[in-house]
Every structure is written in structure tokens, then in C-alpha cells.
Amino acid sequence: MSKTYTWGIIGPGKIAKKFAESLQLTERVRLSAVASRDINKAKQFAATFNCPTTYHSYEALVQDPDIDVVYIATPHAFHCKQTILCLQHNKAVLCEKPMALNATQVRKMIQASKDNQCFLMEALWTRFLPWMQAVKEITDNGLIGDVKYVRADFGFKAEYNPESRLFDINLGGGSLLDIGIYPLFLCQQILGKPKHIVVSGNTDKGGADISCHAVLQYENGAAGIITSMLDCDTPQTAEIAGTEGMIRIPSRWHRVSQFEWRRTNKDWQTVTLPQLVNGFEFQIAEVVKCLDNNLIESPSLPHAFSLQLSETMDEIRKQIGVTYPGEN
């Protein structure tokens, strides 16, 4: 009989609610506990999602012998410490993106995974959506030739609040780590590691990047262009162009259920691949598959991918002039 994996959630905020919705409707998983520094928040979350146990401390949750996996959904600044805490208590971890504030922290998390032989994956849910799988098949199989250009943006106008996690530099605030990671992920997924990066951007009075624009140059002559913004709405679309064709992904591209593509001078083809719940279910299924096979990382989103992503974001932040207090 297949094992049902019990989950704990650290940080019962907005993103955790979406995750719990998918968890309830995914096979072989069960929400068992939630932890928050605000016990009332934990209790409200637990009541909403029929979760039997609440904890006032993260330490108490990781000591719960019934928990197999922990989903970490706290602000970026806490990911490293909380992930290592879980891994040291032999809890598999699905950590919200970004994995951590910087590459130094990501290396520590990966080492903890290896030291404890315990599963760790970044919750880059877009990687596991059906449309992304289909796009990867098209590019990997050369159906649009050699990819020479990837462009993606993610921007929205957020009401400025220096205490919000979006803008608080102490929490890893700013556009790049929160939403710019999506366009950067797409470039890395399709083109790999850039050899050169040219960046422009603006910071708010607290030091967080309010906007970020980067051109990524690759060994094969390809280019990636990414934008993330918190001070205006952007189209939120993406394009991938190759020597023999093109892919167009419509607005809110990171979460769509369809896209269109064509070979040069041929008709456009629409590919529709619906989600089952809200899209988070696919990364949950990936965790289950990896745990079934006693893996400590996902073959589809390995540790090295998350580390490379973090290294690129470090370079982009360096060029903008963004640093986080005590980030090492």
C-alpha cells in the first residue's frame, strides 16, 4: 500500500492558503500541523483546512514525529534557518521561492540536505505546471530550432508599505526575489547559465529594489530579457524565439493553462493543459514521487538549479546596489 505523507506548514499566510487548498485535493498527502509565531493565526488556518494540530513555535513542529514533510512559507529572510532546522530533524522540506536570500545561504541549505540525507526542493511551482513541461519538450526537441531569445516580465503596482514583506529590506523585500525570480527561472530553464549580465533598476527609500531590468547574454549568442516591477503593471507575458519558430505565452504567463507556438511561416498552434486545482498540486506530486524513491533532491528541479538561480540573483542585486541586513 502506498504511503500517505503527512505535512506540516511553517508560516500560515496567503501563499500557504493556496498550498493547503491543493494539499487537500492531492492524493497521498495530508495536512497534519501548522506552526506560527501568532498562535491565533495558526488556529484560524487549522480550522479552515481541517488541520488537527497547531504549534506556537517552529521547534515544536519539527519535533512532531508524525510529520514527514514541511512546507516553509515564511518571508525570504527566514528560509535558510528554518529549512536547516527541519532538515536537522529529518523532515523533508519544500521551501518557498526564493530558496534563500543569497547563494551562500542556499549552499548551507544544500549541505544540510546532504548531511542529513533529507529531501529539499525549492517551491518553484511554475516548473511543474503542464504548460511548462510542454514548452520544455518543444525547446528540448528542437521544434523551434536553436533558442536565441527569451523575454518575460512580471510587474504590478503595489501600495507602498515599508513594513510589508514586499518592501521591507529586513525580510528580503524587493521585486527581484519576490517576482523577478519567475522571468529569471524561465531564462535559466530554457537557456541555462548566462555568461554576462547587464542590469538597471531602482530602489525605494528603504533600499529594496522597486524595479529591475536585466539583459542576460549566453555563450551561444542567445539573450534573455527580464523585468520585475512593484511600481507599475506590466503585460506579464513571455516569448521564446528560436531559429525555426516561436512560442508565445499569454498574460500571467507563470500560471497559465495554455500557450501558442508555431514553426516559421506555419500556422499558430494552441496548446491547452488545464490545472486540476490551482497549480500547486503538481509540485506536491513531485515531492511525493521523490520521497517514494528516497531522493534528497528532485531530478526536475535539483539543488544545482536553485543554487545557480540564487547566484544570478546575487549578481543582479549587486549591480542594482541591494544588500540585505545580516544576509550571510
C-alpha positions in Angstrom: 0.0 0.0 0.0 1.4 3.4 -1.0 2.4 5.7 1.9 0.4 8.8 2.7 2.8 11.7 3.6 1.9 14.0 6.5 2.7 17.6 6.1 3.4 20.5 8.4 3.3 24.1 7.3 5.5 26.9 8.8 4.1 30.3 8.1 0.3 30.2 7.5 0.0 33.2 5.3 -1.6 33.9 1.9 0.6 31.6 -0.2 0.2 28.8 2.4 -3.5 29.0 2.0 -3.2 28.3 -1.7 -0.8 25.5 -1.0 -3.2 24.0 1.6 -6.1 24.1 -0.9 -4.1 21.9 -3.3 -2.9 19.7 -0.5 -6.5 18.9 0.4 -7.2 17.7 -3.1 -4.0 15.8 -3.9 -3.7 12.1 -3.4 -1.4 10.5 -0.7 -0.8 13.7 1.3 -2.4 15.0 4.5 -2.0 18.3 6.4 -1.2 17.4 10.0 0.2 20.5 11.7 0.7 24.2 11.2 3.1 26.5 13.2 3.1 30.3 13.6 4.6 32.8 16.0 0.9 34.0 16.2 -0.9 31.0 17.7 -4.3 32.6 16.9 -3.3 32.8 13.2 -2.3 29.1 13.3 -5.6 28.1 14.9 -7.6 30.0 12.3 -5.6 28.4 9.5 -6.0 25.0 11.0 -9.8 25.4 11.4 -10.1 26.5 7.7 -8.2 23.4 6.4 -9.2 20.8 9.0 -5.7 20.6 10.4 -5.6 18.7 13.7 -2.5 20.3 15.3 -1.2 23.8 15.9 2.2 24.9 17.3 3.3 28.2 18.7 6.9 27.5 17.7 8.7 26.1 14.7 10.9 24.0 17.0 7.8 22.2 18.4 6.6 21.3 14.9 9.9 19.8 13.7 9.9 17.6 16.8 6.5 16.2 15.9 7.1 12.5 15.0 4.1 12.4 12.7 5.4 15.0 10.3 7.1 13.7 7.1 7.4 16.9 5.1 7.4 20.6 6.0 6.3 23.4 3.6 8.1 26.7 4.5 6.1 29.8 3.5 7.6 32.5 5.7 9.3 35.6 4.4 12.6 35.1 2.4 14.8 36.1 5.3 13.8 33.1 7.4 14.0 30.4 4.8 17.6 29.3 5.5 17.4 29.0 9.3 14.0 27.3 9.2 15.0 24.9 6.4 18.1 23.8 8.2 16.2 23.3 11.4 13.7 21.0 9.6 16.5 19.0 7.8 18.4 18.5 11.1 15.2 16.9 12.5 14.9 14.6 9.4 11.9 16.5 7.9 11.8 16.7 4.2 11.4 20.3 3.1 9.6 22.1 0.3 10.8 25.7 0.7 9.0 28.6 -1.0 10.9 30.5 -3.6 13.4 32.1 -3.4 15.2 29.3 -1.6 17.1 31.9 0.5 18.4 35.5 0.4 21.6 34.6 -1.4 23.8 31.8 -2.8 25.8 31.5 0.5 22.6 30.6 2.4 21.5 28.2 -0.4 24.8 26.3 -0.2 24.3 25.9 3.6 20.8 24.5 3.0 22.0 22.1 0.3 24.8 20.9 2.6 22.3 20.3 5.4 20.2 18.2 3.0 23.2 16.1 2.1 24.5 15.8 5.7 21.1 14.6 6.9 20.2 12.7 3.7 16.9 14.5 3.7 14.9 15.8 0.8 15.0 19.5 -0.1 13.3 21.3 -3.0 12.6 24.9 -3.9 8.9 25.6 -4.4 9.2 27.0 -7.9 5.7 25.7 -8.7 5.8 27.0 -12.3 8.4 24.4 -13.2 5.9 21.6 -12.7 2.9 23.1 -14.5 1.8 21.2 -17.5 2.3 24.1 -19.9 5.9 24.4 -18.7 6.5 20.8 -19.3 5.1 21.1 -22.8 7.2 24.2 -23.6 10.4 22.4 -22.4 9.6 19.4 -24.6 9.2 21.8 -27.6 12.5 23.5 -27.0 14.4 20.4 -25.9 13.3 18.6 -29.1 14.4 21.5 -31.3 10.9 22.1 -32.7 11.6 25.8 -32.9 15.3 25.3 -33.7 18.0 26.8 -31.5 16.6 29.2 -29.0 18.1 32.6 -29.4 15.7 34.9 -27.3 13.7 34.6 -24.2 11.7 37.6 -22.8 9.5 37.6 -19.7 8.2 40.2 -17.3 6.3 40.3 -14.0 5.2 43.6 -12.6 2.2 45.0 -10.7 1.6 48.2 -8.8 1.8 47.5 -5.1 0.8 50.1 -2.5 3.9 51.1 -0.8 4.2 50.0 2.8 7.7 49.9 4.4 6.5 47.2 6.8 5.2 44.9 4.1 7.3 41.9 3.2 7.3 43.2 -0.4 9.3 46.3 0.7 10.9 45.5 4.0 14.6 45.1 3.3 15.0 43.2 6.6 12.6 40.5 5.2 14.3 40.3 1.8 11.9 42.6 0.2 12.1 43.9 -3.4 10.8 42.9 -6.8 13.6 40.6 -7.9 13.4 37.9 -5.2 9.6 38.0 -5.0 8.5 38.1 -8.6 11.6 38.6 -10.8 12.6 35.1 -9.9 9.9 33.9 -12.3 11.2 35.5 -15.5 14.8 34.6 -14.4 13.7 31.0 -13.9 12.2 30.8 -17.4 15.5 32.1 -18.9 17.5 29.6 -16.9 15.2 26.8 -17.7 15.5 27.4 -21.4 19.0 28.9 -21.9 21.0 27.8 -18.8 23.6 30.0 -17.1 24.3 33.4 -18.5 27.9 34.4 -19.2 27.3 38.1 -18.8 24.5 40.2 -17.2 23.7 43.9 -17.7 21.3 45.4 -15.2 19.4 48.6 -14.4 17.0 49.2 -11.6 15.7 51.5 -8.9 15.4 51.1 -5.2 13.0 52.6 -2.7 13.9 54.8 0.3 14.3 51.6 2.4 16.8 50.0 0.0 14.7 47.4 -1.7 14.6 47.1 -5.5 11.3 48.6 -6.7 12.2 47.7 -10.3 14.7 45.5 -12.0 15.6 45.1 -15.7 18.3 42.7 -16.9 19.7 41.5 -20.2 21.3 38.1 -19.9 23.9 37.1 -22.5 24.8 33.4 -23.2 27.7 31.6 -24.7 25.7 30.6 -27.8 24.8 34.2 -28.6 21.3 33.9 -27.1 19.8 36.7 -25.0 17.3 36.7 -22.2 15.5 39.9 -21.2 13.7 40.1 -17.8 11.7 42.8 -16.0 10.2 42.8 -12.5 8.4 45.9 -11.0 6.4 46.8 -7.9 5.5 50.3 -9.0 3.5 49.6 -12.2 1.6 46.9 -14.0 3.4 45.2 -16.8 1.9 42.9 -19.5 3.1 39.7 -17.7 3.7 37.9 -20.9 6.6 35.8 -22.2 8.1 34.9 -25.6 10.6 32.3 -26.7 12.1 32.6 -30.1 14.3 30.1 -32.0 15.9 29.8 -35.4 12.9 27.9 -36.7 9.9 29.1 -34.7 8.4 30.9 -31.7 6.4 30.3 -28.5 4.0 33.0 -27.1 2.7 32.7 -23.5 -0.2 35.0 -22.6 -0.7 37.2 -19.6 0.1 36.0 -16.1 2.4 33.6 -18.0 3.8 32.0 -14.9 0.4 30.4 -14.1 -1.4 29.9 -17.4 -3.1 26.7 -18.7 -2.4 27.4 -22.4 0.1 28.9 -24.9 0.6 29.0 -28.6 3.6 28.2 -30.8 4.5 27.8 -34.4 7.3 26.9 -36.7 8.5 29.7 -39.0 5.9 30.6 -41.7 3.5 28.0 -40.3 0.1 28.4 -38.6 -0.1 29.1 -34.9 -1.0 26.1 -32.7 -2.7 26.5 -29.4 -1.8 24.0 -26.6 -4.3 23.8 -23.7 -3.3 22.0 -20.5 -5.7 22.7 -17.6 -4.7 22.7 -14.0 -6.5 20.4 -11.5 -6.8 22.8 -8.5 -4.7 25.9 -8.5 -1.4 24.7 -9.9 0.4 23.9 -6.6 -0.7 20.3 -6.8 1.9 19.5 -9.4 4.9 20.4 -7.2 3.3 18.4 -4.4 3.1 15.4 -6.6 6.8 15.9 -7.5 7.7 15.8 -3.8 5.7 12.6 -3.3 7.4 10.9 -6.2 10.9 11.9 -4.9 10.1 10.7 -1.4 8.8 7.4 -2.8 12.2 7.0 -4.4 14.2 8.1 -1.4 15.7 11.0 -3.2 17.2 14.1 -1.5 16.6 16.3 -4.5 14.3 16.5 -7.5 15.7 15.5 -10.9 13.4 18.1 -12.4 14.5 20.9 -10.0 17.8 19.8 -8.5 19.8 21.7 -5.9 22.2 22.9 -8.5 19.4 24.7 -10.4 18.3 26.6 -7.3 21.9 27.5 -6.5 22.6 28.8 -9.9 19.4 30.8 -9.8 20.5 32.4 -6.5 24.0 33.1 -7.8 22.4 35.0 -10.8 20.2 37.0 -8.5 23.2 37.9 -6.3 24.9 39.4 -9.4 21.7 41.3 -10.4 21.3 42.7 -6.9 25.0 43.7 -6.8 24.6 45.7 -9.9 21.5 47.5 -8.5 23.1 48.0 -5.2 20.7 46.0 -3.0 22.0 44.2 0.1 20.1 42.6 3.0 21.0 43.2 6.6 22.8 40.1 8.0 22.2 38.1 4.9 25.1 35.7 5.3 
